[in-house]
């Protein structure tokens, strides 16, 4: 719903005088984008911020796959015409002339179904350039939208006689950097984003790539200088630059490949099983390519470009979509204390043939009825919304690494998991259940079962699903981030909406703001999350980088809230250590935005620290207002948020390898009201490695004039709840 909307079309409103050079200025005048055709007729743009160059002249265009000149086409198997032009027609990069330009300005305020604020402003100036290619008698449109905080552009392909069906060989969108910037990057990969971030100069990426690539269940690193978006950079003169994409639909996911001699990034699309990078039919368009820029790191976090470049909500009735705070049967299995599998007696499973009633239970299967009821009781006692259960369905003894097609059916429980009784018991306690659909990357199998699986959820009281795509994709040869899989992820979300089901997809393509259009997409993993703390640990500064990278595209199901950092206390054979203080685990509920937040530890660990656990119980998961108080990628992030429909505020700070000292002024509070703050902070002797559970809890009266000096330990942080005193 739009609260305010204006739209004005003014021909050549923001353009320079030359016919082949156009200038577009942001509403506040700080950003300027210049567009022109170079001597080869190649579309070229450059971007400046407050007169500082951000993107040097960079060319745009696509290279199409060469047609087969001997191909028979049409129902009558007629010969292809215009054989002589097969090579010429691969070129959508040069030989253009400007056919038309249109400029406009747009200004609206819209309300998200859930989000970091209750209203989002969408204000930009637009330039649409229609480019004619006489040699091939065809044309395309490049559309630019310039916001106060950055630029979005995309390719549009109108329907026309000489550009109907085509195959993309590569997209050649360039981003020419102005210097050897500091970058926060993960390796370019067609199948995983689950890497720790490396901080280095652009020129150092090649030399650091080998150490940056760590083992994963499915991976395909495509280049020694390839990196993934959202890519965060900082220039030596203090500009912050972020490169990403928005509205990724029916197109391959974009990574960036660096020419490290000239410091030019170029788009690099994920191929399909044949090596092709997109099958297109006009009219169609590419996703938006985004460049967010500021001289204040907080403005990068505050940008809503990614959401604003997506279409408005397409779900008419959103009353069933709501934020969820949950616990789950998960961490004990992640630490290998418990198991997903029901028995150790079988090593090969054929669903419908393997008779689990004839097997011996292993005694470590976590998803049993009694244990689930224990979690339901804990959730109900402490005010949680839902309980997730993993490992409930048959097949986990033989699910991974075999390229197995029919791996799960998503509806058949193990003998010790009573679906109907759990449904009844959860409903009696006012608790929702969260379904788990691990596909083992057998996507063909998942789509085969999808309707039946969603109906099973509806019948048994599951309003949301955590889906997973661990392993190499089936159909074999497809990648997690290719066009085929991008279409699958959206199909699963839209099909779920038919059943009024919310989706939290893990191992899926990284978000690009589609949650605006389909708000039942309430979460994604799509990055290295808390589970890796049990697999050796994440970098200490990981959560100071993710808000600038992964979260630029949408919320993350990071699964915070671990209170016992020594994983050997869960499982003596697990020597991992969670690289965080307990206080920072609380802070992540504020700094790692998501409408889907998990208290990821086991109930017995929370029961040891009930005073600290109170913050997790109290913290909101839906917000009216957000203030970015402090931010420096790789060092610290401090965020304040006002809970939906209340005057309650929550603050979180996460710090990296250098710790952090905050000097906060609570000037965002209502000047006419008084508040009580509860501060959960690292103790003086706290450290992530030697003393992570050392914290203090302090209560004090505060107003909008209060100043707070707070220290976060290395790998530490603090969390504050602020409630009005009435």
C-alpha positions as CSV (number, residue, x, y, z in Angstrom):
1,X,0.0,0.0,0.0
2,X,1.4,3.4,-1.0
3,X,1.1,6.2,1.6
4,X,2.4,8.8,-0.8
5,X,3.3,8.5,-4.4
6,X,4.3,11.0,-7.0
7,X,5.5,10.3,-10.6
8,X,6.6,12.8,-13.1
9,X,7.8,12.2,-16.7
10,X,9.9,15.0,-18.1
11,X,11.8,14.4,-21.4
12,X,15.5,14.9,-21.1
13,X,15.0,16.3,-17.6
14,X,18.4,15.3,-16.1
15,X,20.4,15.0,-19.2
16,X,23.4,16.9,-20.6
17,X,23.1,18.8,-23.9
18,X,25.0,16.4,-26.1
19,X,22.8,13.9,-27.9
20,X,25.1,11.0,-27.1
21,X,25.9,11.9,-23.5
22,X,23.4,11.9,-20.7
23,X,23.7,13.0,-17.1
24,X,21.6,11.7,-14.2
25,X,21.7,13.3,-10.8
26,X,20.4,11.8,-7.5
27,X,17.5,13.7,-5.8
28,X,19.9,15.2,-3.2
29,X,22.5,16.1,-5.9
30,X,25.4,14.1,-4.3
31,X,25.5,11.3,-6.9
32,X,26.0,11.9,-10.6
33,X,25.9,9.2,-13.3
34,X,27.2,10.0,-16.8
35,X,26.1,7.8,-19.7
36,X,27.5,7.8,-23.3
37,X,28.4,5.6,-26.2
38,X,32.2,5.2,-26.8
39,X,33.9,5.2,-30.2
40,X,32.8,1.6,-30.8
41,X,29.2,2.3,-29.9
42,X,29.4,0.6,-26.6
43,X,27.2,1.8,-23.7
44,X,29.4,3.4,-21.1
45,X,28.7,4.9,-17.7
46,X,30.6,6.4,-14.8
47,X,29.6,7.5,-11.3
48,X,30.7,10.2,-8.9
49,X,29.8,10.9,-5.3
50,X,30.3,14.5,-4.0
51,X,32.6,15.0,-7.0
52,X,34.7,12.0,-6.0
53,X,34.9,9.3,-8.7
54,X,33.3,6.0,-7.6
55,X,33.1,4.1,-10.9
56,X,35.5,5.1,-13.7
57,X,34.1,4.8,-17.3
58,X,32.8,1.2,-17.6
59,X,31.1,-0.5,-20.5
60,X,27.9,-2.5,-20.5
61,X,26.5,-5.2,-22.8
62,X,26.0,-8.9,-23.3
63,X,27.5,-11.6,-25.5
64,X,25.0,-14.1,-26.9
65,X,25.6,-17.7,-27.7
66,X,26.4,-18.3,-31.4
67,X,23.5,-19.8,-33.3
68,X,23.9,-23.0,-35.2
69,X,23.8,-22.0,-38.9
70,X,22.6,-25.5,-39.9
71,X,19.8,-25.6,-37.4
72,X,16.3,-26.5,-38.5
73,X,13.6,-24.4,-36.9
74,X,9.9,-24.3,-36.9
75,X,7.2,-27.0,-36.9
76,X,8.0,-27.6,-40.6
77,X,11.7,-28.0,-39.9
78,X,12.5,-25.1,-42.2
79,X,16.0,-23.9,-42.7
80,X,17.3,-21.0,-40.5
81,X,17.3,-17.8,-42.4
82,X,20.1,-15.2,-42.3
83,X,22.9,-17.7,-41.8
84,X,25.5,-15.1,-42.7
85,X,24.7,-13.1,-39.6
86,X,25.3,-15.8,-36.9
87,X,28.5,-14.2,-35.7
88,X,27.4,-10.7,-35.9
89,X,24.2,-11.4,-33.9
90,X,26.2,-12.6,-30.9
91,X,27.2,-9.0,-30.2
92,X,25.0,-7.0,-27.8
93,X,28.0,-4.9,-26.7
94,X,28.9,-2.5,-29.5
95,X,27.6,-0.8,-32.6
96,X,24.7,0.9,-30.8
97,X,23.1,4.3,-31.5
98,X,20.9,6.2,-29.1
99,X,17.4,5.9,-30.4
100,X,15.5,7.5,-27.5
101,X,16.0,8.7,-23.9
102,X,13.4,9.3,-21.3
103,X,13.9,10.6,-17.8
104,X,11.6,10.7,-14.8
105,X,11.5,11.1,-11.0
106,X,9.6,8.8,-8.6
107,X,8.8,9.3,-5.0
108,X,6.7,7.0,-2.8
109,X,6.5,5.7,0.7
110,X,5.4,2.1,1.1
111,X,4.7,-0.3,4.0
112,X,6.4,-3.7,4.2
113,X,4.6,-6.6,5.7
114,X,7.5,-6.9,8.1
115,X,10.8,-5.2,8.2
116,X,13.4,-3.0,9.8
117,X,11.0,0.0,9.7
118,X,7.2,0.4,9.2
119,X,7.6,2.7,6.2
120,X,10.2,2.8,3.4
121,X,10.8,5.7,1.1
122,X,11.5,4.9,-2.6
123,X,12.8,8.0,-4.2
124,X,14.9,8.1,-7.4
125,X,15.6,9.8,-10.7
126,X,15.5,7.6,-13.7
127,X,17.1,7.5,-17.2
128,X,15.9,5.0,-19.7
129,X,18.1,4.8,-22.8
130,X,16.9,3.0,-25.9
131,X,19.8,1.7,-27.9
132,X,19.4,0.7,-31.5
133,X,21.8,-1.7,-33.2
134,X,21.4,-1.1,-37.0
135,X,23.7,-4.0,-38.0
136,X,21.2,-6.5,-36.5
137,X,18.0,-4.4,-36.8
138,X,17.3,-4.7,-33.0
139,X,17.2,-2.6,-29.9
140,X,17.5,-2.8,-26.1
141,X,16.8,-0.5,-23.2
142,X,19.2,0.2,-20.4
143,X,17.4,1.7,-17.4
144,X,19.2,3.6,-14.7
145,X,17.7,4.6,-11.3
146,X,19.8,6.9,-9.2
147,X,18.9,7.1,-5.5
148,X,20.5,9.3,-2.8
149,X,22.5,6.3,-1.7
150,X,23.4,4.6,-5.0
151,X,22.7,3.5,-8.5
152,X,20.7,0.6,-10.0
153,X,20.7,-0.4,-13.7
154,X,19.3,-3.2,-15.7
155,X,19.0,-4.4,-19.3
156,X,15.5,-4.6,-20.9
157,X,14.8,-6.6,-24.0
158,X,11.5,-5.6,-25.7
159,X,9.8,-8.1,-28.0
160,X,10.8,-7.6,-31.6
161,X,11.2,-9.6,-34.8
162,X,15.0,-9.9,-34.6
163,X,15.4,-10.4,-30.8
164,X,12.9,-13.0,-29.6
165,X,14.6,-16.2,-28.2
166,X,18.2,-15.9,-27.3
167,X,20.9,-17.5,-25.1
168,X,23.3,-15.6,-23.0
169,X,26.9,-16.6,-23.3
170,X,28.0,-13.9,-20.8
171,X,26.9,-10.6,-19.4
172,X,29.7,-7.9,-19.6
173,X,28.7,-5.3,-17.1
174,X,31.8,-3.6,-15.9
175,X,32.6,-1.8,-12.6
176,X,35.9,0.0,-13.0
177,X,37.4,0.8,-9.6
178,X,39.3,4.0,-8.9
179,X,42.0,2.4,-6.8
180,X,43.2,-0.6,-5.0
181,X,40.4,-0.6,-2.4
182,X,40.1,-2.7,0.7
183,X,37.6,-5.4,0.1
184,X,35.6,-7.8,2.3
185,X,35.1,-10.8,0.0
186,X,34.4,-14.5,-0.3
187,X,35.4,-16.6,-3.3
188,X,33.3,-16.6,-6.4
189,X,31.5,-19.9,-6.4
190,X,28.5,-21.4,-8.3
191,X,27.3,-23.5,-5.4
192,X,28.1,-22.0,-2.0
193,X,28.4,-18.8,-0.1
194,X,29.4,-20.6,3.1
195,X,32.9,-19.1,3.4
196,X,34.6,-16.9,6.0
197,X,35.3,-13.4,4.7
198,X,38.7,-12.3,3.7
199,X,39.8,-8.7,4.1
200,X,42.4,-7.6,1.6
201,X,43.3,-5.1,-1.1
202,X,41.8,-5.9,-4.5
203,X,45.3,-6.6,-5.8
204,X,45.7,-9.3,-3.1
205,X,42.7,-11.4,-4.0
206,X,44.6,-13.7,-6.4
207,X,47.3,-14.4,-3.8
208,X,44.8,-15.1,-1.0
209,X,42.3,-17.1,-3.0
210,X,43.7,-20.6,-2.1
211,X,43.5,-19.9,1.6
212,X,40.0,-18.4,1.3
213,X,38.5,-21.5,-0.3
214,X,37.5,-24.0,2.4
215,X,35.8,-27.3,2.0
216,X,32.0,-27.4,1.5
217,X,29.5,-30.1,0.6
218,X,29.1,-28.5,-2.9
219,X,31.4,-26.0,-4.4
220,X,32.7,-24.7,-7.8
221,X,35.2,-21.8,-7.6
222,X,35.3,-20.3,-11.1
223,X,38.3,-17.9,-11.1
224,X,41.4,-17.0,-9.0
225,X,40.0,-13.4,-8.9
226,X,36.3,-14.1,-8.7
227,X,34.3,-12.9,-5.8
228,X,30.6,-12.9,-4.8
229,X,28.2,-10.1,-4.2
230,X,27.2,-8.3,-2.1
231,X,30.8,-7.1,-2.2
232,X,31.8,-4.5,0.3
233,X,34.8,-2.1,-0.3
234,X,36.4,0.9,1.3
235,X,38.6,3.4,-0.5
236,X,41.7,5.0,0.9
237,X,39.9,8.4,0.9
238,X,37.0,7.1,3.0
239,X,34.3,6.1,0.5
240,X,32.3,2.9,1.2
241,X,31.2,1.0,-2.0
242,X,28.9,-2.0,-2.2
243,X,28.2,-4.0,-5.3
244,X,25.2,-6.4,-5.5
245,X,22.1,-7.2,-7.5
246,X,18.3,-6.9,-7.0
247,X,15.2,-8.7,-8.2
248,X,17.0,-11.8,-9.4
249,X,14.3,-13.8,-11.3
250,X,14.5,-16.1,-14.3
251,X,18.2,-15.2,-14.7
252,X,21.5,-16.6,-13.4
253,X,23.0,-15.3,-10.2
254,X,25.8,-12.7,-10.8
255,X,29.3,-12.9,-9.3
256,X,32.1,-10.6,-10.1
257,X,35.4,-11.4,-11.9
258,X,38.3,-9.0,-11.3
259,X,40.8,-7.9,-13.9
260,X,43.4,-7.3,-11.2
261,X,45.8,-5.5,-13.4
262,X,43.3,-2.8,-14.3
263,X,41.1,-3.2,-11.2
264,X,37.9,-3.6,-13.2
265,X,35.2,-6.0,-12.0
266,X,33.0,-7.6,-14.6
267,X,29.7,-9.5,-14.1
268,X,30.1,-13.3,-14.2
269,X,26.9,-15.3,-14.5
270,X,26.4,-18.9,-13.2
271,X,26.2,-21.4,-16.0
272,X,23.8,-24.3,-16.5
273,X,24.7,-27.9,-17.1
274,X,25.5,-27.1,-20.7
275,X,27.6,-24.1,-19.8
276,X,25.0,-21.6,-21.0
277,X,24.2,-18.6,-18.8
278,X,20.6,-17.8,-19.6
279,X,17.7,-18.8,-21.9
280,X,15.7,-15.8,-22.6
281,X,12.4,-14.9,-24.4
282,X,11.4,-11.3,-25.0
283,X,10.0,-9.3,-23.5
284,X,12.3,-9.8,-20.5
285,X,14.9,-8.1,-18.5
286,X,18.0,-8.7,-16.4
287,X,18.1,-8.2,-12.6
288,X,19.2,-4.8,-11.4
289,X,22.9,-4.3,-10.8
290,X,23.4,-2.1,-7.7
291,X,26.1,0.3,-6.5
292,X,25.6,1.7,-3.0
293,X,28.0,4.4,-2.0
294,X,28.5,6.7,0.9
295,X,31.2,8.4,3.0
296,X,29.5,7.0,6.1
297,X,29.4,3.3,6.6
298,X,26.1,3.6,8.5
299,X,24.4,4.7,5.3
300,X,25.3,1.4,3.5
301,X,23.4,-0.5,6.2
302,X,20.5,2.0,6.0
303,X,20.1,1.7,2.2
304,X,16.9,0.1,1.0
305,X,17.9,0.1,-2.7
306,X,17.7,-3.7,-2.9
307,X,14.1,-3.7,-1.7
308,X,13.0,-0.7,-3.7
309,X,14.2,-2.2,-6.9
310,X,11.9,-5.1,-6.5
311,X,8.2,-5.1,-7.4
312,X,5.5,-4.4,-4.7
313,X,3.9,-7.3,-2.8
314,X,2.1,-9.8,-5.1
315,X,0.3,-11.6,-2.3
316,X,-3.1,-10.1,-1.9
317,X,-3.9,-11.4,1.6
318,X,-0.8,-11.2,3.8
319,X,-2.6,-11.7,7.2
320,X,-1.1,-15.2,7.6
321,X,2.5,-13.9,7.2
322,X,4.1,-13.0,10.5
323,X,7.5,-12.9,12.2
324,X,8.5,-16.0,14.2
325,X,10.8,-16.4,17.2
326,X,11.6,-20.1,17.6
327,X,13.6,-22.8,19.2
328,X,14.5,-26.1,17.7
329,X,15.9,-29.6,17.7
330,X,19.0,-28.7,15.8
331,X,22.1,-27.6,17.9
332,X,22.5,-31.0,19.6
333,X,22.7,-32.6,16.2
334,X,25.0,-29.9,14.7
335,X,27.4,-30.6,17.6
336,X,27.0,-34.4,16.9
337,X,25.6,-35.1,20.3
338,X,22.4,-36.3,18.7
339,X,21.6,-37.7,15.3
340,X,19.1,-37.0,12.4
341,X,19.1,-40.7,11.7
342,X,16.8,-43.1,13.6
343,X,18.9,-46.3,13.4
344,X,22.5,-47.5,12.7
345,X,21.3,-50.8,11.3
346,X,20.9,-49.7,7.7
347,X,23.3,-48.0,5.3
348,X,21.1,-48.1,2.2
349,X,17.5,-46.8,2.3
350,X,14.8,-47.2,-0.3
351,X,11.7,-45.3,0.7
352,X,8.6,-47.6,0.8
353,X,10.8,-50.7,1.0
354,X,13.0,-50.2,4.0
355,X,11.1,-51.4,7.0
356,X,12.1,-49.3,10.0
357,X,9.9,-51.3,12.4
358,X,12.4,-54.1,11.9
359,X,15.4,-51.9,12.9
360,X,16.9,-51.2,16.2
361,X,16.7,-47.5,17.3
362,X,20.2,-46.0,17.8
363,X,19.2,-44.2,21.0
364,X,20.6,-40.9,19.8
365,X,17.8,-39.9,17.4
366,X,16.8,-36.4,18.6
367,X,13.5,-36.0,16.8
368,X,11.5,-38.3,19.0
369,X,8.1,-37.5,20.4
370,X,9.2,-37.1,24.0
371,X,12.0,-34.8,23.2
372,X,9.9,-32.7,20.9
373,X,7.3,-32.3,23.7
374,X,10.1,-31.1,26.0
375,X,11.0,-28.4,23.5
376,X,7.3,-27.4,23.1
377,X,7.0,-27.1,26.9
378,X,10.1,-24.8,27.0
379,X,8.8,-22.7,24.1
380,X,5.4,-22.3,25.7
381,X,6.9,-21.4,29.1
382,X,9.1,-18.7,27.8
383,X,6.9,-17.1,25.2
384,X,8.3,-18.4,21.9
385,X,6.2,-18.8,18.8
386,X,7.4,-22.1,17.3
387,X,9.5,-25.2,17.5
388,X,11.6,-26.5,14.5
389,X,12.3,-30.2,14.3
390,X,14.9,-31.7,12.0
391,X,15.5,-35.4,11.3
392,X,11.8,-36.4,11.8
393,X,11.3,-38.1,8.4
394,X,12.6,-41.3,7.1
395,X,15.8,-41.5,5.0
396,X,18.5,-39.8,7.0
397,X,20.6,-42.9,7.2
398,X,21.3,-42.6,3.4
399,X,20.8,-39.0,2.3
400,X,24.0,-37.4,1.3
401,X,26.9,-37.8,-1.2
402,X,25.3,-40.5,-3.4
403,X,23.7,-38.3,-6.0
404,X,20.5,-40.0,-5.0
405,X,17.3,-39.0,-6.7
406,X,14.5,-40.4,-4.5
407,X,16.0,-39.5,-1.2
408,X,13.1,-38.1,0.9
409,X,9.3,-38.0,0.5
410,X,8.7,-35.3,3.1
411,X,5.6,-36.9,4.6
412,X,6.7,-40.2,6.2
413,X,7.9,-40.0,9.9
414,X,10.2,-42.3,11.8
415,X,8.5,-44.7,14.2
416,X,9.4,-42.6,17.2
417,X,7.9,-39.4,15.8
418,X,4.1,-39.2,16.3
419,X,3.0,-36.4,13.9
420,X,-0.6,-36.3,15.1
421,X,0.2,-36.3,18.8
422,X,2.8,-33.6,18.3
423,X,0.3,-31.6,16.4
424,X,-2.3,-32.0,19.2
425,X,0.2,-31.2,21.9
426,X,1.7,-28.1,20.3
427,X,-1.7,-26.7,19.6
428,X,-2.7,-27.2,23.2
429,X,0.3,-25.1,24.3
430,X,-0.3,-22.4,21.6
431,X,2.9,-23.3,19.8
432,X,3.4,-23.5,16.0
433,X,5.6,-26.2,14.5
434,X,8.2,-25.5,11.8
435,X,8.6,-28.1,9.2
436,X,12.0,-29.2,7.9
437,X,12.5,-30.2,4.2
438,X,16.0,-31.2,3.4
439,X,16.1,-32.0,-0.3
440,X,19.7,-33.3,-0.4
441,X,19.8,-31.1,-3.5
442,X,17.6,-33.5,-5.4
443,X,15.4,-30.7,-6.7
444,X,13.6,-32.9,-9.2
445,X,12.5,-35.1,-6.3
446,X,11.4,-32.1,-4.2
447,X,9.2,-30.6,-7.0
448,X,7.7,-34.1,-7.5
449,X,6.5,-34.1,-3.9
450,X,6.0,-30.4,-3.3
451,X,2.2,-30.2,-3.3
452,X,1.8,-33.3,-1.2
453,X,4.5,-32.1,1.2
454,X,2.8,-28.6,1.6
455,X,-0.6,-30.2,2.1
456,X,0.9,-32.5,4.8
457,X,2.1,-29.3,6.5
458,X,-1.3,-27.7,6.4
459,X,-3.0,-30.9,7.7
460,X,-0.6,-31.1,10.7
461,X,-0.3,-27.5,11.8
462,X,3.0,-26.4,10.2
463,X,2.8,-22.8,9.0
464,X,6.4,-22.4,7.9
465,X,9.2,-24.6,6.5
466,X,12.9,-24.6,6.6
467,X,14.1,-26.1,3.3
468,X,17.7,-27.2,2.6
469,X,19.7,-27.9,-0.5
470,X,22.9,-29.6,0.8
471,X,25.1,-31.3,-1.9
472,X,25.4,-31.2,-5.7
473,X,22.2,-30.4,-7.5
474,X,20.0,-33.0,-9.3
475,X,19.4,-32.5,-12.3
476,X,23.1,-33.3,-12.4
477,X,25.3,-30.6,-13.7
478,X,23.1,-27.8,-12.6
479,X,24.5,-25.3,-10.0
480,X,22.8,-23.8,-6.9
481,X,22.9,-20.4,-8.5
482,X,22.1,-21.0,-12.1
483,X,18.9,-19.8,-13.9
484,X,17.2,-23.2,-13.5
485,X,17.7,-23.2,-9.7
486,X,16.8,-19.5,-9.3
487,X,13.5,-20.4,-10.9
488,X,13.1,-23.4,-8.6
489,X,13.6,-21.3,-5.4
490,X,10.9,-18.8,-6.5
491,X,8.6,-21.6,-7.6
492,X,8.8,-23.2,-4.1
493,X,8.0,-19.8,-2.5
494,X,5.1,-19.0,-4.8
495,X,3.7,-22.5,-4.4
496,X,4.0,-22.2,-0.7
497,X,2.0,-19.0,-0.8
498,X,-0.9,-21.1,-2.3
499,X,-0.9,-23.1,0.9
500,X,-0.3,-20.0,3.2
501,X,3.2,-21.3,4.1
502,X,6.2,-19.2,5.0
503,X,9.6,-20.3,3.6
504,X,13.1,-20.2,5.2
505,X,15.4,-21.6,2.5
506,X,19.0,-22.7,3.4
507,X,21.7,-23.3,0.8
508,X,19.6,-21.3,-1.6
509,X,20.7,-18.4,-3.9
510,X,21.5,-15.3,-1.9
511,X,18.6,-12.9,-1.4
512,X,18.1,-9.9,-3.7
513,X,15.1,-8.2,-2.1
514,X,12.4,-10.6,-3.4
515,X,10.9,-10.7,0.1
516,X,9.3,-7.4,-0.8
517,X,7.3,-9.0,-3.6
518,X,6.9,-12.3,-1.8
519,X,6.9,-11.6,1.9
520,X,6.3,-15.2,2.8
521,X,10.0,-15.6,2.0
522,X,10.7,-14.8,5.7
523,X,14.3,-16.0,5.8
524,X,17.3,-17.4,4.1
525,X,20.6,-18.8,5.2
526,X,22.8,-18.3,2.1
527,X,26.0,-17.5,4.1
528,X,28.2,-19.0,6.7
529,X,26.0,-19.1,9.8
530,X,26.2,-20.3,13.5
531,X,26.4,-24.0,12.5
532,X,30.0,-23.4,11.5
533,X,30.9,-22.5,15.1
534,X,30.5,-26.2,15.7
535,X,32.6,-27.0,12.6
536,X,35.8,-25.2,13.7
537,X,34.4,-21.7,14.2
538,X,33.8,-18.5,12.3
539,X,36.2,-15.6,12.1
540,X,35.9,-13.4,15.2
541,X,34.8,-10.4,13.0
542,X,32.3,-12.4,10.9
543,X,29.2,-10.8,12.3
544,X,30.7,-7.3,11.8
545,X,30.9,-8.0,8.0
546,X,27.7,-9.8,7.3
547,X,25.5,-6.8,7.7
548,X,27.5,-5.1,4.9
549,X,27.4,-8.1,2.6
550,X,24.9,-10.9,3.0
551,X,22.2,-8.8,4.7
552,X,22.2,-6.2,1.9
553,X,20.0,-8.6,0.0
554,X,17.6,-9.5,2.8
555,X,17.3,-11.1,6.3
556,X,19.4,-14.0,7.3
557,X,18.4,-17.0,9.5
558,X,21.8,-16.8,11.3
559,X,20.5,-18.8,14.3
560,X,22.2,-16.9,17.1
561,X,21.9,-17.4,20.9
562,X,24.6,-20.0,21.8
563,X,25.4,-19.8,25.5
564,X,27.8,-22.7,25.9
565,X,30.8,-21.9,23.7
566,X,32.7,-25.1,24.4
567,X,31.3,-27.6,22.0
568,X,33.0,-30.5,23.9
569,X,30.4,-29.9,26.7
570,X,27.8,-31.0,24.2
571,X,29.9,-33.7,22.6
572,X,33.4,-34.7,24.0
573,X,34.6,-35.5,20.5
574,X,33.8,-32.0,19.2
575,X,36.7,-29.7,20.0
576,X,35.2,-26.6,18.3
577,X,34.7,-23.3,20.2
578,X,32.1,-20.7,19.4
579,X,34.1,-17.5,18.7
580,X,31.9,-15.1,20.6
581,X,31.1,-13.9,24.1
582,X,27.7,-14.6,25.5
583,X,26.8,-10.9,25.5
584,X,27.5,-10.7,21.8
585,X,25.2,-13.7,21.2
586,X,22.4,-11.5,22.6
587,X,23.5,-8.5,20.5
588,X,23.1,-10.5,17.3
589,X,19.3,-10.5,17.7
590,X,19.5,-6.8,16.9
591,X,22.4,-6.5,14.6
592,X,21.6,-9.6,12.4
593,X,18.2,-8.5,11.2
594,X,15.6,-11.2,10.5
595,X,11.8,-11.6,11.1
596,X,12.7,-15.2,11.8
597,X,14.9,-15.5,14.9
598,X,16.0,-18.7,16.5
599,X,17.2,-19.3,20.1
600,X,19.6,-21.9,18.8
601,X,21.1,-23.5,21.9
602,X,19.6,-26.4,23.9
603,X,17.1,-25.6,26.7
604,X,19.4,-26.9,29.4
605,X,22.1,-24.3,28.5
606,X,19.6,-21.5,28.7
607,X,18.4,-22.7,32.1
608,X,22.0,-22.1,33.4
609,X,21.8,-18.4,32.4
610,X,18.2,-17.4,32.8
611,X,19.1,-13.7,33.6
612,X,20.8,-13.4,30.2
613,X,18.2,-15.5,28.5
614,X,15.6,-12.8,29.5
615,X,16.9,-10.6,26.7
616,X,16.2,-13.2,24.1
617,X,12.7,-13.5,25.5
618,X,12.2,-9.8,25.5
619,X,13.8,-8.7,22.2
620,X,11.4,-7.9,19.3
621,X,11.6,-9.4,15.8
622,X,9.6,-6.8,13.9
623,X,10.4,-3.1,13.9
624,X,8.9,0.4,13.4
625,X,12.2,2.2,13.3
626,X,15.9,1.5,13.0
627,X,18.9,3.7,13.9
628,X,22.4,2.8,12.8
629,X,24.5,4.2,15.6
630,X,28.0,3.1,14.7
631,X,29.5,1.0,11.9
632,X,32.8,0.1,10.4
633,X,33.0,-3.1,8.3
634,X,35.2,-5.7,10.0
635,X,35.4,-3.8,13.2
636,X,32.0,-3.1,14.8
637,X,28.3,-2.5,14.2
638,X,25.9,-0.9,16.7
639,X,22.2,-0.7,15.9
640,X,19.1,0.5,17.8
641,X,15.6,-0.6,16.8
642,X,12.2,0.4,18.0
643,X,9.8,-2.5,18.4
644,X,6.6,-2.6,16.3
645,X,3.7,-0.6,17.8
646,X,5.6,0.2,21.0
647,X,8.0,2.7,22.4
648,X,10.4,-0.1,23.4
649,X,14.0,0.1,22.0
650,X,16.6,-2.6,21.7
651,X,20.3,-2.0,21.0
652,X,23.0,-4.5,19.9
653,X,26.7,-4.1,19.3
654,X,29.0,-6.7,17.8
655,X,32.8,-6.2,17.7
656,X,35.7,-7.9,15.9
657,X,39.3,-8.6,16.6
658,X,40.0,-5.2,18.2
659,X,36.9,-5.0,20.5
660,X,35.1,-1.7,20.6
661,X,34.4,1.2,22.9
662,X,31.0,2.9,22.3
663,X,30.1,6.4,23.4
664,X,26.3,6.4,22.8
665,X,23.8,9.2,23.2
666,X,20.2,8.0,23.5
667,X,18.9,11.1,21.6
668,X,16.5,8.9,19.6
669,X,14.3,8.4,22.6
670,X,11.2,10.4,23.1
671,X,12.2,13.6,25.0
672,X,9.0,13.7,27.0
673,X,9.4,10.2,28.4
674,X,11.5,8.3,30.9
675,X,12.8,4.8,30.4
676,X,14.5,2.0,32.2
677,X,17.5,0.3,30.4
678,X,18.8,-3.1,31.1
679,X,22.3,-3.4,29.8
680,X,23.8,-6.9,29.1
681,X,27.5,-6.3,28.6
682,X,30.8,-8.1,28.5
683,X,32.4,-8.3,32.0
684,X,35.9,-6.6,32.4
685,X,37.6,-10.0,32.1
686,X,35.4,-11.4,29.3
687,X,37.0,-12.8,26.2
688,X,35.6,-15.0,23.4
689,X,38.3,-17.7,23.9
690,X,39.1,-17.8,27.6
691,X,36.1,-16.3,29.4
692,X,33.1,-16.0,27.1
693,X,30.4,-16.4,29.7
694,X,31.5,-13.4,31.8
695,X,28.8,-10.8,31.5
696,X,27.2,-8.1,33.6
697,X,23.6,-7.0,33.8
698,X,22.9,-3.4,34.9
699,X,19.6,-1.6,35.2
700,X,19.4,2.2,35.1
701,X,17.0,5.0,34.4
702,X,17.6,6.8,31.1
703,X,16.3,9.7,29.0
704,X,17.0,11.0,25.5
705,X,19.9,13.0,27.1
706,X,21.6,9.9,28.6
707,X,25.1,9.1,27.4
708,X,26.5,5.6,27.8
709,X,30.1,4.4,27.6
710,X,30.3,0.7,26.9
711,X,33.1,-1.6,26.1
712,X,32.8,-4.7,23.9
713,X,35.5,-7.3,24.3
714,X,37.4,-8.9,21.4
715,X,34.7,-11.0,19.7
716,X,32.2,-9.5,22.2
717,X,29.4,-7.0,22.3
718,X,26.5,-5.8,24.3
719,X,22.7,-5.7,24.2
720,X,20.3,-3.2,25.7
721,X,16.6,-3.3,26.2
722,X,14.9,0.1,26.9
723,X,11.4,0.2,28.1
724,X,9.2,3.2,28.9
725,X,8.6,3.9,32.6
726,X,4.9,4.7,33.1
